[in-house]
Amino acid sequence: MNFSERLSPGPGTDPLTEQAIGGTVRLLCQVRIAILAFALMLALLDGMGWLGVFLVVLAAPFSFVPALSWETRGRYYARNGIMLAGDIVVAVSVMLPLTGSPLMPVYAAATAALWGLFAGLRLALLMAAPLCLYQLTAYDDGWRGLVTGIAGAGLTVVMTWTGTHLGRSLRRQARTSADLASARADQAALAERLRLARDLHDTVAGDLAGLALTTRGLADRLGREGVARSTVALAHQLGDAVRSAHQHTRAALGELRDEPDGVAGPVTDLARRWTERTRTPAQVSIAPGVDDVVGAGRARHVRAIVTELLENVRKHAHASGVEISVTAADGRIELLVSDDGSGLPAAAPEAQGSRGAQPRGESPRAPGAGYGLRGLRERAALCGGHATWTRGPDGGTVVRVLLPVEPAAEPRGSTELAPNPAAQPPALRRAWTAEVA
């Protein structure tokens, strides 16, 4: 482990943390900039000359740059050991022109509080130790100097502790606000789902139920009146199509009203119902512990993506089997849906990314054609992920969707739960063993 790694703080400098402590970081950096301006005047007036000016100019970027770009570069500043070590060196150096000034302990305290915000208490105390030692030796001999040095060092330690606890409080507040916003969004989504369910039940579902009865009566009447068998068969096909549409509508109503939790159970149930409806076997493999990693929001997107991909297989692939795999590793959710159907059309690109533009003249069966798969790409991009389509090694199509896990659902330890089946394509089919009849 190198010096940079030893000084780098642990996990916690995520975007939510950066936003939470950004205002306080800017305030402390502005305090340091103001004191640096005063130190520059002291260096010029007290005869330190170019050495003092050089030390102040050297220290200025360590306060000026984070104050301007913490929201975009805060994670880099907080986790880069070289920058933290450099800040320690310049902080001690800047105290030379401030020696004897009342602003010296103020600069040390502001710097220690800044480190405590993002480095944690132990690392911040280690970084603040040189500031404390310098203050203990910077004042004149005698009780007055000793007491002043001890007071300055004590203030530095107290501000380190204060900065650490202030950072923790800001993070907790930000997470609470994010949880409340997520809860409000979930409540709004639930209300909208219930409204859609009521509208579907009162309009489409009722009309389809009546139409199913009408087509059944029509087929029976045509049979009794001796109409040609082909016409009667056509009427029966029409009735079957209407009844199938009614069943799909009822299933959609159930999903709208009773949204399941997690990934493993709902995806397996989706594949089972799809198999019963299409008579095409679907195999499902869910890595152990995926539901512990995937948050409620991501699980909803995974279920919607699986539903859309299965419907695309039913409509276009003419496949005899489908394989579905869901794994989680390195903070990402990976969904693989493979079929042995007709594969990608010749006009389609070998791999179509979630942000790729649809080529002109693309076949309507190419990946990305139609609103369903366009919505799939948009859904993946909304989560910060992407989707790709490739030809399978034995024909058919393989769709790979990568989504980052929700920050609130990410565990403290490693998120690796199972080997990634995409790493060894020849073993992909053997890894998918849970067949749904």
N, C-alpha and C positions, 0 to 999 in steps of 0.2 A: 504494500500500500504506500503510495507516494504522499508527499506533504500536502498536495492539493486535496487528496481524498480524505486525509485525516482532519483537515479543517472544514470540509464541506459539511453543512448541517444535514440532518436526516430528512426523511420524507416529511412533507408538510408545506413546502413552498409551491403549492398548486395555484392555478389561476384564482380560485376563490380566496386563498390566503393573500395573494398579491393585491387583490382589490380591497380586501378588508383592512390591511395595514398601510395602503398606499398614501392616504392623507397624512397619517402620523409620520411616515418616512419622509415625505416632502417637508413637513414642518420642522423636523429635527435637522434635515439637511439645510434648510434655510437658516436655522439658528447657527449652524456651523459656518455657513457662508458669511453671515454677518460678523461673526467673531474673527474669521479669516481676514475680512476687510480691516478690522481694528488691528489685527496682528501685523498686517502689511504696513500700516502707519507706524506702529511701534518699531518695526524693523528699520524703517527709514529714519525715524527720529532718534533711536537709541544707538545708532552707529553700527548695527549688524550688517548694513550694506547689502550687497548682492546675495550673500548667503541666506539672510532672512527672507529676502524677496523670492529667492529660488524655492525655499521650503514652502512658503505660502502658495506660490503658483503651482508647485507640485501637488499640494494637497487639494487645491480647488476642484479638479475634475472628480475626485472621490465624493464630493458633495453635490456638485453642479449637475453631473450626468444622471445620477439616480433621481434627483429631484425632478428632472425633465422627463425621464423615460422609465419610471419604475413600473408602470402598468404593462409595458411591452417587454421590458428586459429585466424585471425584478427577479424572476426565477434564476436567470443567469448570474446576476450579482450575488444573490443569497447563497448559491451553491458552488460558486467558483472560489476555490481555496486560495488561488494566487491573488485574486482581488482582495479577499479578506485579509491575507497576510500583508499585502501592500497598504491597505487602510490602517493596519496596526502600525506599520513603520512610519507612515506620513503623519498619523495622529500624534505619535510621540515626538516626531521632528517639529511639528507645528508648535508644540508646547515650549520650544526653546525661545522664540521671540516673545512668548506670553509669560515667561518666568517672572514671578513676582506680581503679575497683574491679577486682579480679582476675576478676570475672565478665563484664567487658566482652568480652575476647577469647573467652571461652567462648560467650557469646551469638552473637557474630559467626561463630564456627566452626560452631556448631549450625545457624545459619541458612544458611550457605554449603553445608554438607553436605545440608541439606534441599533446597536449590535444585538441587544436583548430582544428586540422586536422579531427578528427573523432567524437568529442563530441558536436560540434556546439558552437556558440559564447557564448550564455547565460550560458550553463553548464560549458564551459571552463573557463569563467570569475569567476564563483562561485568556481571552483576548484583551480584557481590561486590566489584567495584572500589570503589564508594563506601565500603563497610565498611573496606577496606584503607586508603584514603586518610584516612578519619577517624582510624583508629588511629595512623597515622604522625604526625598533628598534634595528637592529644589529650593527650599526655603532656607533662610539663614539659621545658623546654630542658635540654640537657646530654646527655652520653653515655648515662646511665642511661635517660632518657626516650626517646632515639632507639633504643637497643637494644630497649627494651620495645615500642615501636611497631612496629619491624621484625619482632620475634618474633610479635607479634599478627597483623600482616598476613600473615606467612609461614604461620602456623597456619591462617588463613582460606583461603589458597590451597591448602594441603595438604588441608584438610577438604573443599574443593570437589572436588578430584581424587578423594579417598576416597569421597565420596558418589556421584560419577558412576560409579566402577568398582564400588561396592557395588550400585548400582541395576542395572548391566549383569549382574553376577553373579546377582542375585536373579531377573532376567528370564530369563536362560539356564536357571537351575535350574527355574523355573516351566514354561518351555517343554519342558524335558527330562521333567519329571514329567507334563506333559500328553501328550507323545508316548508315554511308557511306559503311561499309562492308556489311551490310544487303542489302542496295540498289544495290551494285554491284552484290551480290549473286542473288538477284531477277532479275536483268537484264540478268545475265548469264542463269538463269533458263528460263526466257522468251524466250531468243534466242534459247535455246535448245528445248523448247516446239514448237516454230515455225518451227525449222528444222525438228522435228519429224512429225509435221503436214504436212509439204510439202512432206516428204518422204512417209507418209501413203497415201496422196492424189495421188501421182504419181505412186504408186505401188499397195498396197493392195486394196485401195478403187476402183481404176480403174479395177483391175482384178476381184474383186467381182461383180462390176456392169456388166462387160461382162459375167461373169459366170452366173449371175442371168438371163440375157436374153437368154443365151444358154440353161439353164435348163428349162425355160418356153417353149422355142421352142421344146425342146426334149419331154416334157410332151404332148404338143399339137400334135406333130407328132405321138407319140405312141398311142394317142387316136384315131387319124384318121386312123391309120393302123390296128385297131382292136386288139391291144395287150391286154393281160389279164388285168382285172381291178386292180388286186393287183400290177402289174408292173407299171401301170399308176399312181396309188395312191402313190407308192414309189417315182416315178419321181416328183410328186407334193410335197411330203414331202421334197425331196432334194431341190427343188426350194424354198420352204418356208424357209428352213434352211439357204440357201445362201442369200436370201433377208434379213433375220433377222441379219445375220452376217454383211451384207452391211449397214443396219441401225445402228447397234452398232458401226461400224467403223465411219460412218458419225457423230454419236453423240460424239464419242471420239475426232474426228477432231474439232468439235465445242467447246468442253471443253478445248482442247489444245490451241486453238486460242483465245478464250474469257473466261479467267478464272474469275469466279465471286468473289465478295468480301463477307467476313463475313461467318456466319454459318447458320443463320435462313433461309434465302431465298434459298441458294443453297441446303441445306439438304432437305428442303421441296420439292424443285423441283426435286432432285434426287429420293426421295420417290415416287413422283407423276409419273415420267417417268417409274420407276421400276414397279409400280402398273399397269400402262397401258400395259407394255410389258408382265408381268407375270400373270395378272389377280388375283394377291394376294394382298389384302388390306394392306397398311402400314400406321400406325398411327404415327404422329410426335408430340412431345412436346418439345418446346424450351423455356427455362426460360427467362423471360423478362430481357433485358439488356446484354445478353450473348455476343452479337456482340461488346459491348463497352469494354468488358474485354479481349476477345480472340483477339490476334494479328493476323496479316496477315499470318505469318508463321504457327502458330498453326491451324488457320482456314483451311489452305490448307491440313494439316495432318488429321484434323477431317473429311473433305470431302472425302479424299482418304480412310480412314478407314471405313466410312459408305458405300462407294461404294463396297469395298471388302467384307464386312460382308453381304450386301444384295445379292451379287453374290453367296456367300457361301450358304446362305439360299436357293436361287433359285436352286442351283445345288444338294444340299445334304439333306436339312431339310424336304422337302415335307410338308411345313407348309401351313396353311390356313390363317395366319395373322402374321404380324410383328409389333412390337412397338419400337419406337426410342425415346430416351430422351437425351437432352443435357442440363446440368446445369453447373454453375460455383460457387464455394464456397471455401473460405480459400485459395485462390491463386491456385486452381486446377480446371481443366475442367474435368467433368465426362460425359462420353458417355455410355449409356446403350442401347443395342440392344437385344430384346427378341423375340423369336418365339415360336409357339406352335407345332412345328414339331416333328420329330422322336427323338430328344434329342441326348445326348452324347452316343456313343457306350459303351458297357460294358467294353471294354478294356481301355477306356479313363480314366484318373484320374478325380477325382471330381472337381478339380480346377487346371488349367494349367496356370502358370505365364508366363509373357513375357520373363523371363530369364531362364525358365525351359528347360531342355534338353528333346528332344523327346524320349519317351521310345521305346525300341526295340520291333518290332512286332506290333506297334500301327496300328490300323485300318486306312486305307487311308481317312476315313471320320472323324477321331478324330480331335479335335481342335489342330492345329499346323501342321497337315499333309498338304503337298503341299507347293508350293512356295508362294501362296497368303497370307495365314495366317502366314507363317514364316516371310514374309515381313511386315505383320501387327505388329508382336511382335518386329521386328527390328525397325520399324518406331516409335513405342511407346517408346522403349528404347533410341532411338536417341534423343527424346524430354525430356528424364529424367523421363518417366512415365512407366507404365506397363499395361498389359492386362490379364484378367482372364476369364475363361469359367466355368460356373457352370450349373447344371441341374435346370430348373425352378421348382417352387413349384407345378405347375400343368402339368409338362412335358415340353418338348421343351428344349431350351438352352438360357441362359442369358449370354451375353458377356459384360463385364464391362471394360472400358478403362479409365484410369486416366492419365492426362497430366498436368504438371505445366504450368501456363500461362507464356507468354513471359515477361521477366523483364521490357522491355520498355513499355508494354501494361498494366502492373499492376497498378491500380488506387491507389491514396494516401490513400483512406479510405478502409473500409472493402469491400472485393470482394464477400461477400455473396449476392446472388441475389435471390435465391429461395430455399425452402427446398429440401433436397436431397431425391429423391424418393426411393433410396436404403435403407434408414433408416427404412422404413416401407414396407417390401415386399408385404403384403396383399393388400396394397392400390396402388400398382404400376400400375395395369391396369386401375384403376379409374383415376389416375393422367394423363394418356396419353389420351387426349380427342380430339386432332386435327386430325381427320381422313382425309387422302388424298384419294380422289376417284380415 
